[in-house]
Amino acid sequence: MKKHQIPIPFRDRCASLLIPLNKCRKQGGYLPWTCVEERHDYEHCQYLDFKRRIKELEDYKKARDSA
């Protein structure tokens, strides 16, 4: 992660998808219509991670309330 200069806030479960996305962005000149597939994969991973965190929070609240 450090080698690829990934900022600490972006070092999450989807960081492995961010590395090829950033490479593609640099090669494509940061044009918005380039790297569509890589961006979609990264955003989808971010969405699934968000859903996972929400489910963990709900499970935590249920466990806390039942205890």
PDB file as gemmi writes it, atoms N, CA and C in Angstrom:
CRYST1    1.000    1.000    1.000  90.00  90.00  90.00 P 1                      
ATOM      1  N   MET A   1       0.822  -1.185   0.000  1.00  0.00           N  
ATOM      2  CA  MET A   1       0.000   0.000   0.000  1.00  0.00           C  
ATOM      3  C   MET A   1       0.873   1.258   0.000  1.00  0.00           C  
ATOM      4  N   LYS A   2       1.890   1.231   0.838  1.00  0.00           N  
ATOM      5  CA  LYS A   2       2.767   2.394   0.930  1.00  0.00           C  
ATOM      6  C   LYS A   2       3.507   2.596  -0.389  1.00  0.00           C  
ATOM      7  N   LYS A   3       3.911   1.485  -1.008  1.00  0.00           N  
ATOM      8  CA  LYS A   3       4.635   1.542  -2.279  1.00  0.00           C  
ATOM      9  C   LYS A   3       3.795   2.215  -3.366  1.00  0.00           C  
ATOM     10  N   HIS A   4       2.503   1.978  -3.339  1.00  0.00           N  
ATOM     11  CA  HIS A   4       1.596   2.535  -4.347  1.00  0.00           C  
ATOM     12  C   HIS A   4       1.025   3.882  -3.932  1.00  0.00           C  
ATOM     13  N   GLN A   5       1.469   4.402  -2.798  1.00  0.00           N  
ATOM     14  CA  GLN A   5       1.067   5.710  -2.282  1.00  0.00           C  
ATOM     15  C   GLN A   5      -0.449   5.813  -2.070  1.00  0.00           C  
ATOM     16  N   ILE A   6      -1.008   4.760  -1.491  1.00  0.00           N  
ATOM     17  CA  ILE A   6      -2.431   4.770  -1.154  1.00  0.00           C  
ATOM     18  C   ILE A   6      -2.579   5.510   0.179  1.00  0.00           C  
ATOM     19  N   PRO A   7      -3.381   6.583   0.235  1.00  0.00           N  
ATOM     20  CA  PRO A   7      -3.574   7.294   1.502  1.00  0.00           C  
ATOM     21  C   PRO A   7      -4.196   6.377   2.559  1.00  0.00           C  
ATOM     22  N   ILE A   8      -3.867   6.605   3.793  1.00  0.00           N  
ATOM     23  CA  ILE A   8      -4.323   5.744   4.887  1.00  0.00           C  
ATOM     24  C   ILE A   8      -5.846   5.595   4.924  1.00  0.00           C  
ATOM     25  N   PRO A   9      -6.644   6.655   4.717  1.00  0.00           N  
ATOM     26  CA  PRO A   9      -8.105   6.451   4.762  1.00  0.00           C  
ATOM     27  C   PRO A   9      -8.639   5.504   3.677  1.00  0.00           C  
ATOM     28  N   PHE A  10      -7.872   5.271   2.619  1.00  0.00           N  
ATOM     29  CA  PHE A  10      -8.324   4.405   1.537  1.00  0.00           C  
ATOM     30  C   PHE A  10      -7.771   2.989   1.652  1.00  0.00           C  
ATOM     31  N   ARG A  11      -7.033   2.694   2.700  1.00  0.00           N  
ATOM     32  CA  ARG A  11      -6.467   1.358   2.894  1.00  0.00           C  
ATOM     33  C   ARG A  11      -7.491   0.483   3.597  1.00  0.00           C  
ATOM     34  N   ASP A  12      -8.466   0.040   2.844  1.00  0.00           N  
ATOM     35  CA  ASP A  12      -9.526  -0.785   3.390  1.00  0.00           C  
ATOM     36  C   ASP A  12      -9.598  -2.081   2.602  1.00  0.00           C  
ATOM     37  N   ARG A  13     -10.723  -2.749   2.660  1.00  0.00           N  
ATOM     38  CA  ARG A  13     -10.885  -4.024   1.965  1.00  0.00           C  
ATOM     39  C   ARG A  13     -10.838  -3.884   0.447  1.00  0.00           C  
ATOM     40  N   CYS A  14     -11.032  -2.687  -0.054  1.00  0.00           N  
ATOM     41  CA  CYS A  14     -11.077  -2.467  -1.499  1.00  0.00           C  
ATOM     42  C   CYS A  14      -9.789  -1.856  -2.041  1.00  0.00           C  
ATOM     43  N   ALA A  15      -8.785  -1.740  -1.224  1.00  0.00           N  
ATOM     44  CA  ALA A  15      -7.534  -1.102  -1.651  1.00  0.00           C  
ATOM     45  C   ALA A  15      -6.872  -1.865  -2.791  1.00  0.00           C  
ATOM     46  N   SER A  16      -7.066  -3.178  -2.832  1.00  0.00           N  
ATOM     47  CA  SER A  16      -6.460  -3.956  -3.914  1.00  0.00           C  
ATOM     48  C   SER A  16      -7.067  -3.592  -5.267  1.00  0.00           C  
ATOM     49  N   LEU A  17      -8.285  -3.075  -5.275  1.00  0.00           N  
ATOM     50  CA  LEU A  17      -8.910  -2.633  -6.522  1.00  0.00           C  
ATOM     51  C   LEU A  17      -8.559  -1.186  -6.847  1.00  0.00           C  
ATOM     52  N   LEU A  18      -8.158  -0.442  -5.842  1.00  0.00           N  
ATOM     53  CA  LEU A  18      -7.801   0.957  -6.048  1.00  0.00           C  
ATOM     54  C   LEU A  18      -6.464   1.099  -6.771  1.00  0.00           C  
ATOM     55  N   ILE A  19      -5.552   0.168  -6.559  1.00  0.00           N  
ATOM     56  CA  ILE A  19      -4.227   0.241  -7.186  1.00  0.00           C  
ATOM     57  C   ILE A  19      -4.335   0.197  -8.708  1.00  0.00           C  
ATOM     58  N   PRO A  20      -5.021  -0.808  -9.301  1.00  0.00           N  
ATOM     59  CA  PRO A  20      -5.138  -0.783 -10.772  1.00  0.00           C  
ATOM     60  C   PRO A  20      -5.977   0.387 -11.283  1.00  0.00           C  
ATOM     61  N   LEU A  21      -6.942   0.839 -10.490  1.00  0.00           N  
ATOM     62  CA  LEU A  21      -7.747   1.990 -10.896  1.00  0.00           C  
ATOM     63  C   LEU A  21      -6.876   3.236 -10.982  1.00  0.00           C  
ATOM     64  N   ASN A  22      -6.037   3.452  -9.993  1.00  0.00           N  
ATOM     65  CA  ASN A  22      -5.159   4.626 -10.025  1.00  0.00           C  
ATOM     66  C   ASN A  22      -4.147   4.547 -11.161  1.00  0.00           C  
ATOM     67  N   LYS A  23      -3.640   3.342 -11.448  1.00  0.00           N  
ATOM     68  CA  LYS A  23      -2.717   3.183 -12.582  1.00  0.00           C  
ATOM     69  C   LYS A  23      -3.422   3.537 -13.882  1.00  0.00           C  
ATOM     70  N   CYS A  24      -4.646   3.045 -14.034  1.00  0.00           N  
ATOM     71  CA  CYS A  24      -5.419   3.332 -15.243  1.00  0.00           C  
ATOM     72  C   CYS A  24      -5.713   4.822 -15.349  1.00  0.00           C  
ATOM     73  N   ARG A  25      -6.039   5.446 -14.234  1.00  0.00           N  
ATOM     74  CA  ARG A  25      -6.314   6.888 -14.244  1.00  0.00           C  
ATOM     75  C   ARG A  25      -5.090   7.672 -14.706  1.00  0.00           C  
ATOM     76  N   LYS A  26      -3.918   7.304 -14.208  1.00  0.00           N  
ATOM     77  CA  LYS A  26      -2.692   8.004 -14.602  1.00  0.00           C  
ATOM     78  C   LYS A  26      -2.402   7.812 -16.084  1.00  0.00           C  
ATOM     79  N   GLN A  27      -2.602   6.585 -16.581  1.00  0.00           N  
ATOM     80  CA  GLN A  27      -2.349   6.305 -17.996  1.00  0.00           C  
ATOM     81  C   GLN A  27      -3.362   6.999 -18.893  1.00  0.00           C  
ATOM     82  N   GLY A  28      -4.586   7.142 -18.427  1.00  0.00           N  
ATOM     83  CA  GLY A  28      -5.648   7.740 -19.227  1.00  0.00           C  
ATOM     84  C   GLY A  28      -5.771   9.237 -19.064  1.00  0.00           C  
ATOM     85  N   GLY A  29      -4.890   9.839 -18.305  1.00  0.00           N  
ATOM     86  CA  GLY A  29      -4.934  11.286 -18.140  1.00  0.00           C  
ATOM     87  C   GLY A  29      -6.094  11.765 -17.284  1.00  0.00           C  
ATOM     88  N   TYR A  30      -6.592  10.905 -16.405  1.00  0.00           N  
ATOM     89  CA  TYR A  30      -7.688  11.249 -15.484  1.00  0.00           C  
ATOM     90  C   TYR A  30      -8.967  11.676 -16.214  1.00  0.00           C  
ATOM     91  N   LEU A  31      -9.140  11.195 -17.427  1.00  0.00           N  
ATOM     92  CA  LEU A  31     -10.368  11.496 -18.166  1.00  0.00           C  
ATOM     93  C   LEU A  31     -11.517  10.667 -17.586  1.00  0.00           C  
ATOM     94  N   PRO A  32     -12.687  11.264 -17.401  1.00  0.00           N  
ATOM     95  CA  PRO A  32     -13.778  10.563 -16.723  1.00  0.00           C  
ATOM     96  C   PRO A  32     -14.332   9.361 -17.484  1.00  0.00           C  
ATOM     97  N   TRP A  33     -14.150   9.285 -18.776  1.00  0.00           N  
ATOM     98  CA  TRP A  33     -14.710   8.170 -19.534  1.00  0.00           C  
ATOM     99  C   TRP A  33     -13.719   7.014 -19.668  1.00  0.00           C  
ATOM    100  N   THR A  34     -12.534   7.151 -19.087  1.00  0.00           N  
ATOM    101  CA  THR A  34     -11.590   6.036 -19.087  1.00  0.00           C  
ATOM    102  C   THR A  34     -11.754   5.247 -17.794  1.00  0.00           C  
ATOM    103  N   CYS A  35     -11.286   4.039 -17.786  1.00  0.00           N  
ATOM    104  CA  CYS A  35     -11.249   3.180 -16.585  1.00  0.00           C  
ATOM    105  C   CYS A  35     -12.640   2.904 -16.022  1.00  0.00           C  
ATOM    106  N   VAL A  36     -13.621   2.785 -16.869  1.00  0.00           N  
ATOM    107  CA  VAL A  36     -15.001   2.595 -16.409  1.00  0.00           C  
ATOM    108  C   VAL A  36     -15.144   1.276 -15.651  1.00  0.00           C  
ATOM    109  N   GLU A  37     -14.576   0.212 -16.193  1.00  0.00           N  
ATOM    110  CA  GLU A  37     -14.719  -1.095 -15.550  1.00  0.00           C  
ATOM    111  C   GLU A  37     -14.010  -1.125 -14.190  1.00  0.00           C  
ATOM    112  N   GLU A  38     -12.808  -0.572 -14.133  1.00  0.00           N  
ATOM    113  CA  GLU A  38     -12.068  -0.542 -12.872  1.00  0.00           C  
ATOM    114  C   GLU A  38     -12.799   0.299 -11.824  1.00  0.00           C  
ATOM    115  N   ARG A  39     -13.341   1.424 -12.255  1.00  0.00           N  
ATOM    116  CA  ARG A  39     -14.064   2.296 -11.324  1.00  0.00           C  
ATOM    117  C   ARG A  39     -15.332   1.606 -10.819  1.00  0.00           C  
ATOM    118  N   HIS A  40     -16.027   0.918 -11.713  1.00  0.00           N  
ATOM    119  CA  HIS A  40     -17.239   0.207 -11.309  1.00  0.00           C  
ATOM    120  C   HIS A  40     -16.903  -0.876 -10.280  1.00  0.00           C  
ATOM    121  N   ASP A  41     -15.841  -1.633 -10.533  1.00  0.00           N  
ATOM    122  CA  ASP A  41     -15.445  -2.682  -9.595  1.00  0.00           C  
ATOM    123  C   ASP A  41     -15.112  -2.094  -8.224  1.00  0.00           C  
ATOM    124  N   TYR A  42     -14.384  -0.981  -8.216  1.00  0.00           N  
ATOM    125  CA  TYR A  42     -14.002  -0.351  -6.950  1.00  0.00           C  
ATOM    126  C   TYR A  42     -15.234   0.191  -6.217  1.00  0.00           C  
ATOM    127  N   GLU A  43     -16.115   0.864  -6.917  1.00  0.00           N  
ATOM    128  CA  GLU A  43     -17.309   1.422  -6.280  1.00  0.00           C  
ATOM    129  C   GLU A  43     -18.240   0.323  -5.779  1.00  0.00           C  
ATOM    130  N   HIS A  44     -18.319  -0.780  -6.517  1.00  0.00           N  
ATOM    131  CA  HIS A  44     -19.141  -1.907  -6.079  1.00  0.00           C  
ATOM    132  C   HIS A  44     -18.567  -2.507  -4.791  1.00  0.00           C  
ATOM    133  N   CYS A  45     -17.260  -2.637  -4.739  1.00  0.00           N  
ATOM    134  CA  CYS A  45     -16.608  -3.133  -3.533  1.00  0.00           C  
ATOM    135  C   CYS A  45     -16.880  -2.198  -2.358  1.00  0.00           C  
ATOM    136  N   GLN A  46     -16.810  -0.898  -2.590  1.00  0.00           N  
ATOM    137  CA  GLN A  46     -17.090   0.074  -1.535  1.00  0.00           C  
ATOM    138  C   GLN A  46     -18.531  -0.071  -1.035  1.00  0.00           C  
ATOM    139  N   TYR A  47     -19.463  -0.291  -1.951  1.00  0.00           N  
ATOM    140  CA  TYR A  47     -20.870  -0.458  -1.582  1.00  0.00           C  
ATOM    141  C   TYR A  47     -21.069  -1.718  -0.738  1.00  0.00           C  
ATOM    142  N   LEU A  48     -20.454  -2.824  -1.162  1.00  0.00           N  
ATOM    143  CA  LEU A  48     -20.584  -4.064  -0.400  1.00  0.00           C  
ATOM    144  C   LEU A  48     -19.951  -3.933   0.981  1.00  0.00           C  
ATOM    145  N   ASP A  49     -18.848  -3.218   1.060  1.00  0.00           N  
ATOM    146  CA  ASP A  49     -18.204  -2.994   2.352  1.00  0.00           C  
ATOM    147  C   ASP A  49     -19.094  -2.134   3.251  1.00  0.00           C  
ATOM    148  N   PHE A  50     -19.746  -1.139   2.677  1.00  0.00           N  
ATOM    149  CA  PHE A  50     -20.679  -0.300   3.434  1.00  0.00           C  
ATOM    150  C   PHE A  50     -21.824  -1.149   3.994  1.00  0.00           C  
ATOM    151  N   LYS A  51     -22.391  -2.014   3.146  1.00  0.00           N  
ATOM    152  CA  LYS A  51     -23.479  -2.876   3.601  1.00  0.00           C  
ATOM    153  C   LYS A  51     -23.011  -3.809   4.714  1.00  0.00           C  
ATOM    154  N   ARG A  52     -21.789  -4.321   4.607  1.00  0.00           N  
ATOM    155  CA  ARG A  52     -21.240  -5.198   5.631  1.00  0.00           C  
ATOM    156  C   ARG A  52     -21.107  -4.455   6.964  1.00  0.00           C  
ATOM    157  N   ARG A  53     -20.616  -3.218   6.907  1.00  0.00           N  
ATOM    158  CA  ARG A  53     -20.442  -2.441   8.135  1.00  0.00           C  
ATOM    159  C   ARG A  53     -21.784  -2.114   8.783  1.00  0.00           C  
ATOM    160  N   ILE A  54     -22.797  -1.822   7.967  1.00  0.00           N  
ATOM    161  CA  ILE A  54     -24.138  -1.549   8.501  1.00  0.00           C  
ATOM    162  C   ILE A  54     -24.691  -2.796   9.180  1.00  0.00           C  
ATOM    163  N   LYS A  55     -24.504  -3.959   8.558  1.00  0.00           N  
ATOM    164  CA  LYS A  55     -24.982  -5.201   9.153  1.00  0.00           C  
ATOM    165  C   LYS A  55     -24.263  -5.483  10.468  1.00  0.00           C  
ATOM    166  N   GLU A  56     -22.956  -5.244  10.509  1.00  0.00           N  
ATOM    167  CA  GLU A  56     -22.214  -5.426  11.761  1.00  0.00           C  
ATOM    168  C   GLU A  56     -22.751  -4.508  12.855  1.00  0.00           C  
ATOM    169  N   LEU A  57     -23.065  -3.276  12.503  1.00  0.00           N  
ATOM    170  CA  LEU A  57     -23.605  -2.328  13.476  1.00  0.00           C  
ATOM    171  C   LEU A  57     -24.963  -2.791  13.988  1.00  0.00           C  
ATOM    172  N   GLU A  58     -25.817  -3.258  13.088  1.00  0.00           N  
ATOM    173  CA  GLU A  58     -27.131  -3.746  13.505  1.00  0.00           C  
ATOM    174  C   GLU A  58     -26.997  -4.960  14.416  1.00  0.00           C  
ATOM    175  N   ASP A  59     -26.084  -5.883  14.069  1.00  0.00           N  
ATOM    176  CA  ASP A  59     -25.864  -7.058  14.911  1.00  0.00           C  
ATOM    177  C   ASP A  59     -25.346  -6.653  16.288  1.00  0.00           C  
ATOM    178  N   TYR A  60     -24.461  -5.675  16.319  1.00  0.00           N  
ATOM    179  CA  TYR A  60     -23.925  -5.182  17.593  1.00  0.00           C  
ATOM    180  C   TYR A  60     -25.040  -4.584  18.450  1.00  0.00           C  
ATOM    181  N   LYS A  61     -25.900  -3.790  17.821  1.00  0.00           N  
ATOM    182  CA  LYS A  61     -26.995  -3.166  18.570  1.00  0.00           C  
ATOM    183  C   LYS A  61     -27.969  -4.210  19.102  1.00  0.00           C  
ATOM    184  N   LYS A  62     -28.260  -5.246  18.289  1.00  0.00           N  
ATOM    185  CA  LYS A  62     -29.149  -6.315  18.748  1.00  0.00           C  
ATOM    186  C   LYS A  62     -28.537  -7.054  19.927  1.00  0.00           C  
ATOM    187  N   ALA A  63     -27.248  -7.351  19.836  1.00  0.00           N  
ATOM    188  CA  ALA A  63     -26.576  -8.067  20.923  1.00  0.00           C  
ATOM    189  C   ALA A  63     -26.532  -7.210  22.181  1.00  0.00           C  
ATOM    190  N   ARG A  64     -26.307  -5.931  22.025  1.00  0.00           N  
ATOM    191  CA  ARG A  64     -26.241  -5.022  23.170  1.00  0.00           C  
ATOM    192  C   ARG A  64     -27.606  -4.904  23.844  1.00  0.00           C  
ATOM    193  N   ASP A  65     -28.663  -4.792  23.028  1.00  0.00           N  
ATOM    194  CA  ASP A  65     -30.007  -4.632  23.579  1.00  0.00           C  
ATOM    195  C   ASP A  65     -30.521  -5.912  24.230  1.00  0.00           C  
ATOM    196  N   SER A  66     -30.117  -7.063  23.728  1.00  0.00           N  
ATOM    197  CA  SER A  66     -30.593  -8.323  24.297  1.00  0.00           C  
ATOM    198  C   SER A  66     -29.808  -8.719  25.544  1.00  0.00           C  
ATOM    199  N   ALA A  67     -28.665  -8.108  25.756  1.00  0.00           N  
ATOM    200  CA  ALA A  67     -27.838  -8.475  26.928  1.00  0.00           C  
ATOM    201  C   ALA A  67     -28.285  -7.789  28.190  1.00  0.00           C  
TER     202      ALA A  67                                                      
END                                                                             
